[in-house]
């Protein structure tokens, strides 16, 4: 997450994005999202953490709700374009015949194990 070209963390926004992706991703997986947001400097509070890595936003709930709805809309539209086509697989008779004519694997007389193919 970049806010005003600065790499930061916003745990509330992170949770909101994970909630949106939960309906799309397999269970226990995390989304990878690159997000760059430009906000007025007075709307970003960087004094949450001593390293200034964690931020809080003015009107955070409204901003997060807007971002969440936009991400959800993008995901919903992306799912509409995913189509899976079935392909019928036909086996070639000569391949099946050659597989059946191979001699069976038998144990070696010396007691060593043979590798099955």
trRosetta pair geometry for C-beta under 8 A, 3 or more apart (Angstrom, degrees):
i j d omega theta_ij theta_ji phi_ij phi_ji
1 7 7.4 110 77 -153 54 54
1 8 5.9 -65 99 74 100 69
1 9 6.5 115 48 -108 123 35
1 10 6.1 -106 125 17 165 94
1 13 6.7 104 -115 97 154 136
1 14 7.5 -101 -32 -70 139 88
1 33 8.0 26 -71 102 79 98
1 35 5.2 -7 -116 67 69 100
1 37 7.4 -8 -170 9 88 107
2 5 6.0 8 173 -122 119 21
2 6 6.3 144 -157 60 74 30
2 7 5.8 -39 -97 -86 77 50
2 8 7.2 109 -126 20 30 79
2 35 7.0 -171 32 98 69 53
2 36 4.2 -8 68 -114 113 77
2 37 7.0 167 91 25 60 62
3 6 6.0 -34 69 59 65 87
3 8 5.2 -36 24 35 106 132
3 10 7.5 76 -37 -34 136 125
3 36 7.9 179 -78 -158 29 48
3 37 5.0 -16 -111 69 72 97
3 38 7.7 151 -163 -94 54 25
3 39 6.2 -18 -167 20 102 110
3 44 5.8 155 140 -116 135 142
3 55 6.2 -98 41 58 151 165
3 57 8.0 -142 -133 -84 154 110
4 37 7.7 -31 -30 95 54 66
4 38 5.9 92 -89 -129 59 60
4 39 6.4 -81 -48 45 100 70
4 41 6.6 73 -103 -90 164 75
4 44 6.6 -117 -1 -3 129 162
5 36 7.4 30 -84 -155 50 112
5 38 8.0 25 -25 -95 77 87
7 53 7.7 -20 114 -139 80 84
8 46 7.4 -103 -115 -117 136 94
8 52 7.9 -69 -112 144 102 67
8 53 6.0 168 -136 -174 60 46
8 54 7.0 125 -175 -115 90 13
8 55 4.6 15 171 -8 144 119
9 14 7.0 -7 -167 -39 84 133
9 53 5.6 30 14 145 101 89
9 54 5.1 -38 74 -100 97 63
9 55 7.2 152 70 15 44 75
10 13 4.0 41 99 20 116 115
10 14 6.4 164 86 -19 59 86
10 54 7.3 126 -90 -159 41 63
10 55 5.5 -44 -80 67 92 85
10 56 7.4 135 -129 -95 94 34
10 57 6.9 15 -131 -20 141 107
10 60 7.9 -167 -169 -143 125 115
11 14 5.4 -53 -144 36 34 117
11 15 6.4 35 158 -19 67 103
11 54 7.1 -2 -20 -141 97 111
12 15 6.0 -53 -150 35 30 109
12 16 6.5 31 151 -20 62 107
12 60 6.1 55 84 163 153 128
12 64 5.9 -77 131 -85 104 154
13 16 5.5 -54 -147 35 34 114
13 17 6.4 33 155 -18 66 104
13 63 7.9 -42 -90 112 112 101
13 64 5.3 -140 -97 -111 71 100
13 67 6.6 9 -143 76 103 153
14 17 6.0 -57 -150 36 29 108
14 18 6.4 28 153 -17 64 108
15 18 5.6 -56 -147 38 32 113
15 19 6.4 37 153 -24 65 103
16 19 5.7 -51 -152 30 31 114
16 20 6.8 31 151 -18 63 102
16 64 4.9 164 -31 -179 167 110
16 65 7.9 -114 -148 -76 145 38
16 67 7.0 89 110 85 136 106
16 68 4.7 -90 166 -80 115 119
17 20 5.7 -52 -152 34 35 111
17 21 6.3 24 154 -10 67 109
17 31 6.4 -120 144 66 102 137
17 33 5.6 -96 180 14 147 162
17 35 7.9 -133 -88 -27 149 146
17 67 7.6 -46 -73 130 92 113
17 68 7.1 -135 -77 -103 49 75
17 71 6.2 -42 -125 125 80 178
18 21 5.9 -61 -143 45 31 105
18 22 6.4 54 152 -47 64 95
18 30 6.9 -39 -116 -138 106 75
18 31 6.5 -166 -104 19 57 106
19 22 5.6 -36 -152 3 31 121
19 68 7.5 -2 72 -139 110 123
20 23 7.2 -60 176 22 37 102
20 24 7.9 5 137 4 65 113
20 68 5.6 -173 -57 -155 127 80
20 71 5.1 80 127 103 165 118
20 72 5.0 -120 -144 -73 116 84
20 75 6.7 159 156 4 104 149
21 24 5.4 -72 -158 48 55 106
21 25 5.1 24 158 -5 96 116
21 31 3.9 -116 -113 -48 174 134
21 33 7.9 -137 -51 -47 140 120
21 71 7.9 -55 -52 151 82 126
21 75 7.3 -166 -100 -97 60 153
22 25 6.7 -58 -117 47 24 92
23 75 7.9 115 75 130 104 144
24 75 5.5 -104 -59 -170 150 131
24 79 7.2 -132 -118 -69 108 121
25 29 4.7 -126 161 79 122 112
25 30 7.7 176 137 -29 167 1
25 31 6.1 -143 -41 -70 146 82
26 29 5.0 65 68 0 81 128
33 71 7.7 -11 -127 -126 142 134
35 67 7.6 51 -156 -157 148 130
37 67 7.7 -45 -90 -92 134 131
39 43 4.7 -103 158 77 118 123
39 44 5.6 126 85 -46 124 105
39 57 6.9 -74 -169 -136 176 111
39 63 7.7 -3 -98 -123 136 146
40 43 4.7 86 67 -1 85 108
40 44 7.8 -176 91 -6 48 87
41 44 6.1 -67 -154 37 40 104
42 58 7.3 -1 126 -6 68 149
43 57 6.1 18 152 -162 88 78
43 58 4.2 -108 -146 38 69 112
43 59 7.2 -38 -151 31 112 95
44 55 5.6 -19 -169 -170 93 133
44 56 7.9 143 -162 77 48 43
44 57 6.1 -24 -105 -108 58 70
44 58 7.6 -88 -49 1 28 87
45 48 6.2 92 117 -42 98 93
45 55 6.3 145 75 -165 55 73
45 56 4.4 -18 62 65 114 90
45 57 7.2 -155 18 -76 84 20
45 58 7.2 112 -26 -46 98 77
46 52 4.6 28 164 -154 108 97
46 55 5.4 -31 -100 -106 59 94
47 52 7.2 -20 -86 -105 38 84
48 54 4.5 -95 94 105 121 99
48 55 6.1 164 14 -118 128 19
48 56 5.1 124 -65 -16 132 101
49 52 6.3 -166 77 -63 82 15
49 53 5.5 -51 84 48 142 74
49 54 3.8 94 -18 33 129 104
51 54 7.9 79 65 5 87 78
52 55 7.9 34 -179 -74 62 83
56 60 6.3 -60 -174 -69 73 139
57 60 4.2 127 68 -92 91 81
57 63 5.4 -61 125 40 150 152
57 64 7.9 154 54 -40 137 89
59 62 4.5 -30 167 37 101 118
59 63 5.9 107 108 -23 85 96
60 63 5.8 -61 -145 40 31 109
60 64 5.9 27 161 -17 69 111
61 64 6.0 -58 -144 40 26 108
61 65 6.2 28 157 -21 63 110
62 65 5.8 -55 -147 36 28 112
62 66 6.5 28 155 -19 63 106
63 66 5.9 -57 -152 35 30 110
63 67 6.4 25 154 -14 66 107
64 67 5.8 -55 -145 40 32 109
64 68 5.9 36 155 -23 67 109
65 68 5.6 -53 -142 37 28 114
65 69 6.4 25 159 -17 63 106
66 69 6.1 -57 -148 36 27 106
66 70 6.5 25 154 -17 63 108
67 70 5.8 -59 -150 38 31 111
67 71 6.3 29 155 -17 67 107
68 71 6.0 -55 -146 38 29 108
68 72 6.2 30 155 -19 63 110
69 72 5.6 -53 -144 38 32 115
69 73 6.3 37 154 -22 64 105
70 73 5.7 -52 -148 34 30 113
70 74 6.5 31 153 -18 64 104
71 74 5.7 -53 -149 36 33 111
71 75 6.3 31 153 -17 66 106
72 75 5.8 -55 -146 38 30 110
72 76 6.2 32 155 -21 65 107
73 76 5.7 -53 -145 35 29 111
73 77 6.4 24 157 -13 63 107
74 77 6.0 -60 -149 41 29 107
74 78 6.2 31 153 -22 65 108
75 78 5.5 -54 -145 35 32 113
75 79 6.5 34 156 -22 65 103
76 79 5.9 -53 -152 31 30 111
76 80 7.1 36 149 -24 60 101
77 80 5.7 -47 -155 25 38 116
77 81 7.2 29 153 -14 64 103
78 81 6.1 -61 -159 34 37 106
78 82 7.0 41 148 -29 66 102
79 82 5.7 -48 -152 21 41 115
91 95 6.5 -121 180 68 88 118
91 96 5.8 68 145 -47 127 116
92 95 4.5 81 75 3 96 109
92 96 7.2 -178 89 -7 51 85
93 96 5.8 -59 -152 39 36 110
93 97 6.2 36 153 -21 70 107
94 97 5.6 -53 -145 37 34 113
94 98 6.3 32 157 -18 66 105
95 98 6.0 -55 -147 36 29 107
95 99 6.5 30 153 -20 63 106
96 99 5.7 -54 -149 34 32 113
96 100 6.6 29 155 -17 65 106
97 100 5.9 -58 -151 36 31 108
97 101 6.4 24 155 -19 66 110
98 101 5.8 -58 -143 36 33 109
98 102 7.4 53 155 -41 61 88
99 102 6.3 -36 -164 0 35 113
105 114 5.9 -161 -180 105 111 129
105 116 5.4 -176 60 -114 164 74
105 117 7.2 148 -61 19 137 80
106 114 7.7 53 84 30 34 150
107 111 7.8 13 164 -121 114 29
107 113 7.5 -50 -132 -121 89 45
107 114 6.4 -173 -125 7 42 109
108 111 7.1 -64 87 19 85 18
108 112 5.1 -9 60 57 133 84
108 113 7.9 -176 21 -115 103 2
108 114 5.5 127 -26 -52 98 109
